[in-house]
Amino acid sequence: MAITVRANPAQIKWDHFVETADLVDPNDGSPVDAVTRFNYDLPSRQPRRVDGRVALADPLVLTITPLCRVRPGTRKTAALLSHEQLHYDVGIVTARALARKLMQIRARNLAELRQELIAAFDLHFQRRAGLLQTRYDRDTRHGLNAQQQRVWKNQMARVLANPNSSRLHGYWL
């Protein structure tokens, strides 16, 4: 079997956004109209043994959910929602890369398995997703540069279409 990723939902809507005053970009501290990130859930299940080593249970489903905020009074346009969708999609594609890594982890004991998991989650969801989020906002000027927005959207569409993708816009997932 495998560790798989499920996005719930796959597409965000304005209904997913919670109004939040004084909204700032978590990467650069600049004021923004909306922020979209993601939460994740990996159920805790009894690990298994593979060739005498400890590995995660199989099958497992890593679930990604949106964490969306919008400044009160913001015009909720299709363009802004599209920009925010790509932020959420970063969570989905980095989760798929993480799932592939999690399937490979083998440890001598539970403590070592736990350390490997912490390192993998940090690498994919903090460092790599954080780098992608920051680069995306810089390149698109938070969605205001329509040409760069299209470039990122086209590249994301290709990555979403290929579950084995390991890079987005030249950056590791």
C-alpha positions as CSV (number, residue, x, y, z in Angstrom):
1,M,0.0,0.0,0.0
2,A,1.2,3.5,0.6
3,I,1.0,6.8,2.5
4,T,-1.3,9.0,0.4
5,V,-2.3,12.6,0.5
6,R,-5.9,13.8,0.6
7,A,-6.8,17.5,0.3
8,N,-10.0,18.3,2.1
9,P,-11.3,20.2,0.1
10,A,-9.2,20.3,-3.0
11,Q,-10.4,23.8,-4.0
12,I,-10.8,26.6,-1.5
13,K,-13.8,29.0,-1.6
14,W,-14.4,32.3,0.1
15,D,-16.5,30.4,2.7
16,H,-13.3,28.9,4.0
17,F,-11.9,32.3,4.9
18,V,-12.1,33.8,8.4
19,E,-12.1,37.5,8.7
20,T,-9.0,38.7,10.6
21,A,-8.1,42.4,11.3
22,D,-4.4,43.5,10.9
23,L,-3.6,40.7,8.5
24,V,0.1,40.4,7.6
25,D,2.1,38.1,5.4
26,P,3.7,35.5,7.7
27,N,6.8,35.5,5.6
28,D,7.7,39.1,5.3
29,G,5.3,41.0,7.7
30,S,3.8,43.1,5.0
31,P,0.1,44.0,5.2
32,V,-2.0,41.8,2.9
33,D,-5.7,41.3,2.1
34,A,-5.7,37.5,2.5
35,V,-3.4,34.7,3.8
36,T,-3.8,31.0,3.0
37,R,-1.7,28.3,4.5
38,F,-2.6,24.7,5.4
39,N,-3.0,22.4,8.3
40,Y,-2.2,18.7,8.2
41,D,-3.2,15.6,10.0
42,L,-1.4,12.3,10.0
43,P,-3.3,9.7,12.2
44,S,-1.3,8.0,14.9
45,R,-1.2,4.3,14.2
46,Q,0.9,1.5,15.5
47,P,4.1,1.4,13.5
48,R,5.1,-1.8,11.6
49,R,8.3,-3.8,11.3
50,V,10.0,-3.9,7.9
51,D,13.2,-6.1,7.7
52,G,13.6,-5.8,11.5
53,R,13.3,-1.9,11.4
54,V,10.5,0.3,12.6
55,A,8.4,2.1,9.9
56,L,5.1,4.0,9.7
57,A,1.9,2.1,9.5
58,D,0.7,1.2,6.0
59,P,-1.7,2.4,4.7
60,L,-1.9,6.0,6.1
61,V,-3.6,9.1,4.8
62,L,-2.0,12.5,5.3
63,T,-4.9,15.0,5.2
64,I,-4.3,18.7,4.2
65,T,-6.9,21.3,5.1
66,P,-6.9,25.0,4.4
67,L,-6.2,27.7,6.9
68,C,-7.5,30.9,5.3
69,R,-7.8,34.4,6.6
70,V,-9.1,37.6,4.9
71,R,-9.0,41.2,6.0
72,P,-12.5,42.6,6.7
73,G,-13.8,44.7,3.8
74,T,-11.5,43.0,1.2
75,R,-13.0,42.7,-2.3
76,K,-13.3,38.9,-2.7
77,T,-12.3,38.6,-6.3
78,A,-11.7,35.6,-8.4
79,A,-8.2,36.7,-9.0
80,L,-7.4,37.0,-5.3
81,L,-9.0,33.6,-4.6
82,S,-6.9,32.1,-7.5
83,H,-3.8,33.5,-5.9
84,E,-4.7,32.1,-2.5
85,Q,-5.5,28.7,-4.1
86,L,-1.9,28.3,-5.2
87,H,-0.7,29.0,-1.6
88,Y,-3.0,26.1,-0.5
89,D,-1.8,23.9,-3.4
90,V,1.8,24.3,-2.1
91,G,0.6,22.4,1.0
92,I,-0.8,19.7,-1.2
93,V,2.3,19.2,-3.4
94,T,4.7,19.4,-0.5
95,A,2.6,16.8,1.4
96,R,2.9,14.4,-1.6
97,A,6.7,14.8,-1.5
98,L,6.6,14.3,2.3
99,A,4.5,11.2,1.9
100,R,7.1,9.7,-0.5
101,K,9.8,10.4,2.1
102,L,7.7,8.9,5.0
103,M,7.3,5.7,3.1
104,Q,11.1,5.3,3.0
105,I,11.9,6.0,6.6
106,R,13.1,3.0,8.6
107,A,14.5,3.3,12.1
108,R,16.1,1.2,14.8
109,N,13.4,2.1,17.4
110,L,10.4,4.4,18.1
111,A,12.6,7.3,19.4
112,E,14.7,7.3,16.2
113,L,11.5,7.0,14.1
114,R,10.0,10.0,15.9
115,Q,13.2,12.1,15.2
116,E,13.1,11.1,11.5
117,L,9.5,12.2,11.3
118,I,10.1,15.5,12.9
119,A,13.0,16.2,10.6
120,A,11.0,15.2,7.5
121,F,8.0,17.4,8.5
122,D,10.3,20.3,9.2
123,L,12.1,20.0,5.9
124,H,8.9,19.7,3.7
125,F,6.3,21.8,5.6
126,Q,8.5,24.5,7.1
127,R,11.6,25.0,5.0
128,R,10.5,23.9,1.5
129,A,6.9,25.1,1.7
130,G,8.0,28.3,3.4
131,L,10.5,29.0,0.6
132,L,7.9,28.3,-2.1
133,Q,5.3,30.6,-0.4
134,T,7.8,33.4,-0.1
135,R,9.2,33.1,-3.6
136,Y,5.6,32.9,-5.1
137,D,4.6,36.1,-3.3
138,R,7.8,37.9,-4.3
139,D,7.5,36.8,-8.0
140,T,3.8,37.7,-8.3
141,R,3.9,40.7,-5.9
142,H,1.1,39.0,-3.9
143,G,-0.8,38.3,-7.1
144,L,-0.5,41.8,-8.6
145,N,1.9,40.7,-11.4
146,A,-0.5,38.9,-13.8
147,Q,2.2,37.5,-16.0
148,Q,4.1,35.9,-13.1
149,Q,0.8,34.7,-11.6
150,R,0.1,32.8,-14.9
151,V,3.6,31.3,-14.9
152,W,3.2,30.0,-11.3
153,K,-0.3,28.7,-12.0
154,N,0.8,26.8,-15.1
155,Q,3.7,25.2,-13.3
156,M,1.5,24.3,-10.4
157,A,-1.0,22.7,-12.7
158,R,1.8,20.5,-14.1
159,V,3.0,19.5,-10.6
160,L,-0.6,18.8,-9.5
161,A,-1.1,16.6,-12.5
162,N,2.0,14.5,-11.7
163,P,1.9,12.9,-8.3
164,N,5.6,12.1,-8.5
165,S,6.7,15.7,-9.1
166,S,9.6,16.6,-6.9
167,R,10.1,20.3,-7.9
168,L,7.9,23.4,-8.4
169,H,9.4,26.4,-10.3
170,G,12.8,24.9,-9.8
171,Y,12.5,24.5,-6.0
172,W,12.4,21.1,-4.2
173,L,9.1,20.1,-2.7
